[in-house]
Amino acid sequence: MISETYPLGGDLPVRRLGYGTAQLTGRGYWGPRGERADAVAVLRRAVERGVTLIDTADNYGPGIAEELVAEALHPYRDGLVIATKGGVVRTSDSAWHIEGRPERLRAMCEASLRRLRTDRIDLYQLHRFDPEVPMAEQLGALDELRAEGKIRHIGLDSVTAEQLTRATALTSSIVSVQNRFNLLDRESAAVLRVCEAHGLAFLPWFPLADGALTGGAATALGEMAGRLGASRGQIALAWLLHHSPVLLPTPGTGSLAHLEENLEASALRLDATDLALLDALADVP
């Protein structure tokens, strides 16, 4: 039996299947996507369906996704956890600039606080480590923001197992990691093992392989979908929920129908034979 909830940071119980906001913005996570009212409707429906973890970032838009979260969900209901990210600056739909100087991290966090209309961010994730700034300085800046009450918990995005181990030795405030991880891409399996060992949540990005797992990829996946009466995407999400109790997928979509489909994955149960077949789809165990 899989657990449907996870104690994020030890004090924030969340439903393991959350919602990510990247798809509420345009191509390359730049500019708006469609009608603003449609995005607001998707966010509100996600929460109505029991989602308690909303994952966003300051550079989705940039700024647009955070503003949509606030427009749709503020004032935030009790138990709703809002996670956002900082540390990357966007100058176009294809330009990403890592920025980890302490003063810039502070400025980005405070801008997110304003856009989200909140005094404290439940989970603030460093979007990338800046190779030009000592890790201790970057984490120190976030620890200062946490001490001031502007951040409740700290997360990291796109790290190696070695970086994660070093970071947890520098601060005890880290409660989560976001790395790319899905049924077909398990390059971050070593990071997942560190998370399991340290009791950290792992929020896999591209949980549906950027759409590859919802199409015709992986014949065995398609056969299983037909047998179980589920979609390929639902099976891919269910596999994540079964694979490790610390995995908290936050699939994103701008479609109400796709949202409903994704959320139904939490009710899908896979047996040992199903899991063995799915585990064999990737080269990395």
N, C-alpha and C positions, 0 to 999 in steps of 0.2 A: 504493500500500500504506500502510495506516495503522499508526501505532505503538501497541502495546498497553500500553506503560509510559511513565512520565514521571518525570524526576528532580526531585522536589519539593524546592525549596530548593537544588538541586544535589547533595544528598547523601542523599536519601531516595527511592530508586526505588520507585514504586508502580504497580500496575495502574490504568489510566486509568478503568475502570469500578469505582466504589467502592460503598459502602453508607451511607445516611443513616438516622439513628435516630428522626427526628421521629414516624414512624408507629407507633412502639412505645409511644406515650403516647396519652392520650384525646383527645376532641374539643377543638380549640383548643390542642393540645399540653399539656393540663392533666390531671393525675391519671393513673392507670394505664389500660391498655387490655387487656382480656382477662386471660388467665392469664399470670403471670410466666414460667412454664416455657415457654410458647409463644414469648415474646420471646427468651428465652435460646436456644431451639432455632434461631430464625431467624438470630441473630447468629453462632452457631457454624457453621451451615451456610454462611453467606456466606464465612467464613474458609476452611472446608473446600473451597469452590469456587474459591478462589484470590484472593478479595478481600483487598487489602492496605491499603486506606484506609477507615477508619471515621470518619464525621463525626457529631458530636453537639453538644450545647449544654447549658449549665448550666440554662437556663430551660425545657427540655423536661421537663415534669413538675410543677413544677421539680425538678431533681435526679434524677428517676427514670431518665431515659435513660442518664445517666452511670453510675448504680449498676448498671443492667442490663449495660452494656458491661463493667464490672469483674467482675460475677458470671459472665458468660458467657465472658470471654476472658482474665482475669487468672489466672496470669502470662502476659503478652503474649509471643507467639512472636517470634522474630527476624524483622525485616522488616515487621512489622505496625505501621502508622502510625495513631495515634489523634489526631484533630483535635477540638477543642471550642471553645466560644465563651463570651465573657463581655461584660458591658456593658449588659445588659438585665435588669431585675427584673420578675418577674411577681407580681401580687397577685390575679389571677383568670383565668378562661379567656379573657377578652377584654381584660384590662388589661396593657399593656406599658409599662414606664417606663425610659427611657434613663438610664443612670448611668455617667458617664465620669470622675468624680473619681478621681485617682490612688489614694487610699487605698481606695476601693471596688473599683477594678479589681484591686488587690492582694488584697483579701479574697476576691473572687470567684474569682480564679485559684487561691488556696490552698485554697479549698473544693473546687474541681474536682479538684485534685491528690489530696485526701483521698478523694473519691468514686471517682475512677478508680484509686486505690491505686497511684499512681506518683510518682516523684520529679521527673519532667520530662515536660511535655506537648510532643509532637512539633510540633504546629501549634496555636497559640492565636490565635483570631480575635476581633477587636473587633467585636461584633455590630452596633453602630451607633456612629457618631461622635456625641458629645454636643454639641449646639450651644451649650451653656452653659459648656463647658470648652475652652480653647485646644487645638487639635489637637496642638501640640507637647507639651503636658502629658500628654495621653492616650497618645501614642506613647512619650513618655519613660518613663512608668510601665511600659509593656510592655518597653521596652529594659532597664530596671533588672531586671525579672524574668528577662529573658533572660541578662543578665550574671551573675545569681545562679545560673544553671543550671536555673531552674524552667520556662523556656520554651526550646524549641529554635529555632522559627521563628515569625514573626508573620504573621497574615493579617487582611484587612479584609472586612467584610460590608456590602453595600448602599451602595456609594459611587458618586459620579459620576466621570467621567474626569478632571475638574479636581481633585477631592479626591484621587484616586489619584496624580496627578502631583505634587501638593503633598506628599503623605505620603511618596512615595519620595525626595523631596528632603530630607526631615527625618530619615529613617532608612533604612539599607540592609538592615534586617532583614526587610522585608516580602517574602514569597515567593508570596502568593496573594490572590485576591479571591473572594468569593462574592456574586454578584448573580443576580437572576431572569433566566433566559435559556432559551429553548427554541425549538422549531421554529416556533411561531406568535407568540412574543413575543421580539423582538430589540431591545428598547429600549436594552439595554446593549451594543449593538454597538460603540460608541465606547470603552467600558471594555475590551472584548475586544481592541480594537486596541492600547490602551496595554499590556495584559498581554503581547501578542505582541511588542511593541517592547522591553519590559523583561525578557522571559523569566520572566514570572510565571504561575503556574497560575491557571486560572479554574474554580471549582467552581460550576456553574450550579444554583441552587435552583429548585424546581418544574420539573425537566427534562421531566416529563410533563404540564406545565401543570395540576398539581393534579388529575390524572385526566382532564382534557378530551381529552388525546391518546390515551387508551386506549379511548374510547367512539366515538360516531358522528361526531365532528367531522372536518372536512376530507375531503371526498369523494375527492379525489385520493390522500390517504393510505390510505384504505380500499381503493381500487382497487390501489394498489401492494402493500399487504399481501397481498391475494389472489393477485396475480401472483407474489410472491416466497415465498409460503408462510410468512409471518411475521405477527406481531401488529402493530397500529398502534403500540403502545408500543415494541416492539423497533425498528421503523423510526425512530421519533423519537429513541431513544437512539443508534442507529447513525449517524443524521445528525449528532448532536453530535460523535461520535468522528471523523467524516469532516470536519466543518466547520472545525475548528482543532486542531492538535496540543496546544494548551495547555488544551483543555477536558477537565475531569475530572468527569463527572456522577456523582452519588452518590444514585441513586433509592432511596427508602425504601419499605418495606412491612412489614406484620406477618404476611404470608402466605408460607409456604414455597413454595407453587406459584407465586405471583407473583414471588418472589425468583428462582426458577429461570428463569422466563420473561425477567425483566430481564437476568440475567447472560448468557443466550444471545445477547443483542444484540451482544456484542463479536465474535461470529463472523460477523455479517451484513455482507456486502460490497455496497456501492452503487456502481453505475457512473456515468459522467458524465451520462447521460440521467436516471437516478434523481435524482441530486443537483440537476440543473437544475430538475426538477419540484418537488422539495421546497423549494429555495431560493425558488421563486416563490410559495410559500404565505403568506409574510409580506410586509408592505409595505416593511419595512426590509431592505436587502440584507445 
